[in-house]
Amino acid sequence: MTETQSLSAAASQQRFSVVIPTWNEARALPALISQLHGSPWVSEIIVADHASEDGTPEMALAAGCRVVPGGRPAAGRNAGAAVAREELLLFVDADAVVTAQVLSALTDHFADAHVNLVHFPLLPLTSRRFIHLCYRVMDHYFTACDRLRTCQGVGTLIAVRSSVFRLVGGFDETILAGEDAYFIRQVGRRAGGVCYSHRAQVEVSARRFLIEPAPLFVSKTVLWGFLRLIGSRRSLVGYRWKRYDQTERNS
C-alpha cells in the first residue's frame, strides 16, 4: 500500500465528537445539527448549554444530541469534551456552517499523525464591507502566524485530538476573553502540529459586530490577540457577554 493509500484509509476511519457551546441558540442550532447529522465523520453531537431559556436543550435532545450543562464558551467546551467518546474533538459555534468540504478536509488532515489541531479561515455571512475586510486581515495574520509557528486562531471551529486537549488542560476558564487563542497557542507550544488550513472556509454569522461599535470590538480583539500571542492570560478590558438576536444572523 502506498503512502497516499494509507492516508486515505486512515482518513476514512476518522470520526469526531462534536461539541457545541450554547446560550439561547434555538434558532441557529437546527441548521448546524442537520449539517452534522448528515456526515459519516460525525460520531456524536454534544450540546453544552448555558441555562438557555428558549428551548435550546429540549430541541437538541429531540434532534438526537447529548446535552450537558455548560457555561461560557470555555466552560461549555470543557464540559462537552469531558464526556466525548472519540479521540477527535470538533468544537464549533452554533452560528457556524460546517460543510462536507470542511469535514472532509479535517479527516484528511488528521490522517497525518503529526497533526494535532486544525482550524480554517472564516467567511462572514454579511454584506458589510468593513466586516469582510476585518476577516481578510485576520486571515492574513493567522497565515503569517502559522508560517512562523506562533499559532493563533479563534474558537468558531477548532478540531483537536483529545489526548492533546487533555495535555494542555483544555480551555482556560479564568481568561475573560480570547481563551480560544490562548488554547491554540498552548497546543502549538506544548504539542505542536497546529494546522491553519486553506482547504476550506467556515461560514459564520457576523452577529458579534452588532453588540457593540465595530471599531471598539476590533480594537479589543487586536489587544486580546496580542496578549495571547505573548502568552498572557490577562484581558485588560472586558468582554460584553450578551445573548445574540438570531434574527440578525445574516446582517
ZAMARGU-4260 file (C-alpha; in steps of 0.2 Angstrom, whole numbers, plus 5000, padded with zeros to 4 digits):
<rodrens>
0) 5000/5000/5000 | 5007/5017/4995 | 5008/5032/5007 | 4994/5040/4999 | 4983/5025/5000
5) 4987/5023/5019 | 4982/5041/5022 | 4966/5039/5013 | 4962/5023/5023 | 4966/5032/5039
10) 4955/5047/5034 | 4940/5036/5031 | 4941/5030/5049 | 4941/5047/5057 | 4926/5051/5067
15) 4923/5067/5078 | 4914/5070/5094 | 4906/5087/5090 | 4905/5100/5105 | 4893/5115/5103
20) 4893/5128/5117 | 4875/5136/5118 | 4866/5150/5126 | 4849/5153/5118 | 4853/5146/5101
25) 4836/5138/5097 | 4835/5147/5080 | 4853/5144/5074 | 4856/5127/5081 | 4844/5116/5070
30) 4853/5120/5054 | 4870/5116/5061 | 4864/5099/5069 | 4856/5095/5052 | 4873/5098/5043
35) 4882/5087/5056 | 4870/5073/5057 | 4872/5070/5038 | 4890/5067/5040 | 4898/5050/5041
40) 4913/5058/5050 | 4902/5063/5065 | 4900/5051/5079 | 4890/5061/5091 | 4885/5079/5094
45) 4886/5086/5112 | 4877/5102/5116 | 4884/5111/5132 | 4870/5123/5136 | 4872/5138/5147
50) 4854/5138/5155 | 4845/5143/5139 | 4828/5150/5141 | 4822/5147/5123 | 4821/5128/5122
55) 4838/5125/5115 | 4842/5110/5126 | 4825/5102/5123 | 4827/5105/5104 | 4844/5097/5105
60) 4838/5082/5114 | 4824/5080/5102 | 4837/5080/5087 | 4847/5066/5095 | 4861/5076/5103
65) 4868/5073/5120 | 4865/5088/5132 | 4876/5093/5146 | 4877/5108/5157 | 4888/5121/5150
70) 4893/5139/5154 | 4903/5152/5145 | 4911/5146/5129 | 4927/5139/5138 | 4917/5130/5151
75) 4905/5123/5139 | 4918/5116/5128 | 4927/5108/5143 | 4911/5101/5149 | 4907/5093/5132
80) 4925/5087/5130 | 4924/5078/5147 | 4910/5066/5141 | 4916/5064/5122 | 4919/5047/5116
85) 4930/5050/5101 | 4949/5054/5100 | 4945/5068/5088 | 4936/5083/5096 | 4927/5096/5085
90) 4922/5112/5094 | 4910/5123/5084 | 4899/5138/5087 | 4881/5137/5084 | 4881/5151/5071
95) 4894/5142/5060 | 4891/5132/5044 | 4900/5115/5044 | 4900/5109/5026 | 4905/5092/5019
100) 4921/5101/5012 | 4926/5106/5030 | 4923/5089/5037 | 4932/5080/5023 | 4947/5092/5024
105) 4948/5089/5043 | 4948/5070/5041 | 4962/5071/5028 | 4972/5082/5039 | 4970/5071/5054
110) 4976/5056/5044 | 4993/5063/5047 | 4998/5058/5065 | 5009/5074/5066 | 4993/5085/5065
115) 4986/5089/5082 | 4974/5104/5079 | 4966/5111/5063 | 4957/5127/5060 | 4951/5136/5045
120) 4949/5154/5038 | 4932/5161/5042 | 4919/5169/5029 | 4907/5181/5037 | 4889/5180/5032
125) 4886/5198/5029 | 4886/5211/5015 | 4896/5224/5026 | 4912/5228/5018 | 4921/5233/5034
130) 4917/5216/5042 | 4924/5207/5027 | 4940/5217/5027 | 4942/5213/5046 | 4941/5194/5042
135) 4953/5196/5027 | 4965/5205/5039 | 4963/5191/5052 | 4966/5178/5039 | 4982/5186/5033
140) 4988/5187/5052 | 4984/5169/5055 | 4993/5163/5040 | 5008/5173/5045 | 5007/5166/5062
145) 5005/5148/5055 | 5021/5150/5045 | 5031/5157/5060 | 5024/5143/5071 | 5017/5156/5083
150) 4999/5148/5082 | 4984/5160/5084 | 4966/5157/5080 | 4948/5159/5086 | 4936/5147/5093
155) 4922/5147/5079 | 4928/5130/5073 | 4943/5121/5081 | 4947/5102/5079 | 4959/5094/5091
160) 4965/5077/5097 | 4958/5073/5114 | 4974/5067/5120 | 4982/5084/5116 | 4967/5093/5123
165) 4970/5085/5140 | 4989/5088/5139 | 4986/5107/5139 | 4972/5106/5151 | 4958/5111/5139
170) 4952/5129/5138 | 4957/5141/5152 | 4941/5146/5161 | 4949/5160/5170 | 4953/5170/5154
175) 4939/5183/5152 | 4941/5184/5133 | 4952/5176/5120 | 4953/5159/5128 | 4952/5151/5111
180) 4968/5160/5105 | 4977/5155/5121 | 4971/5137/5119 | 4978/5136/5101 | 4994/5145/5107
185) 4996/5132/5121 | 4994/5117/5109 | 5007/5124/5097 | 5019/5127/5111 | 5017/5111/5120
190) 5012/5098/5107 | 5015/5106/5090 | 5006/5100/5075 | 4994/5115/5073 | 4987/5117/5055
195) 4979/5133/5049 | 4971/5125/5033 | 4965/5135/5017 | 4957/5119/5010 | 4941/5125/5016
200) 4932/5141/5023 | 4920/5141/5038 | 4905/5152/5035 | 4899/5161/5051 | 4887/5175/5056
205) 4893/5192/5059 | 4882/5195/5074 | 4896/5199/5086 | 4898/5215/5077 | 4880/5220/5082
210) 4883/5220/5100 | 4895/5235/5102 | 4903/5248/5089 | 4913/5238/5077 | 4929/5249/5079
215) 4928/5246/5098 | 4926/5227/5096 | 4940/5226/5083 | 4952/5236/5094 | 4948/5225/5109
220) 4951/5209/5098 | 4968/5215/5092 | 4973/5218/5110 | 4967/5201/5116 | 4976/5193/5101
225) 4992/5202/5106 | 4991/5197/5124 | 4988/5178/5119 | 5002/5179/5107 | 5014/5183/5120
230) 5006/5170/5132 | 4997/5182/5144 | 4981/5177/5152 | 4976/5195/5155 | 4962/5204/5146
235) 4964/5222/5152 | 4947/5226/5145 | 4931/5217/5147 | 4921/5206/5135 | 4902/5211/5134
240) 4893/5195/5136 | 4875/5196/5128 | 4863/5184/5121 | 4863/5186/5102 | 4847/5191/5092
245) 4846/5177/5080 | 4835/5187/5068 | 4851/5197/5064 | 4861/5181/5059 | 4864/5187/5041
250) 4866/5205/5044
</rodrens>
